[in-house]
Amino acid sequence: MNKLLIAVLGFACLTVFGAFEGSDSTQCDTNALKDKSRKAMEPYKFDAAKLMKISTRGTEYMKEIEVPLFAGENYRFVFNAEALKSSIGIDIYNKDKDSKHRKLLFSSKEAGADKKEYVWEYSKSTKVYVDYVIPAGENGSFNGCLLFMVGYK
């Protein structure tokens, strides 16, 4: 009886969460974003991609991801923001947000507010930290998707 109840509850949760996921993902054509970004990646070899679904909060907030890099490689980072309703900031640093001595390596602000695709190249063997700055908006409102892709040569 317990196994049946758990199975029914699990299926119900998947159905409910799937309904919410489906409504957001219809606004983001993942394959089109990846295809366009792969073109911007050339002649670098594709290594990894991450699709982020961005929601707003009542206040601006920041999300940071760490990207490990290896010695002897040249890297190209591609950010495709075409599926976002409003622009977000993309900043890349050499150290994490808690470091007092971090240096800004790239900022999407330098490219202009109307740009939807950003390409950045880097060749040092270290970690970099990508900070996404999401502007304030209606709390929990879906802002769209951002694709981050990295390649090497």
Buried (B, 14 or more C-beta within 10 A) or exposed (E): EEEEEEEEEEEEEEEEEEEEEEEBBEBBBEEEBBEBBBEBBEEBEBEEBEBBBBBBBEEEEEEBEEBEBEEEBEBBBBBBBBBBEEBBBBBBBBBEEEEEEBEEBBBBEEBEEEEEBBBBEBEEEEEBBBBBBBBEBEEEEBBBBBBBBBBBE
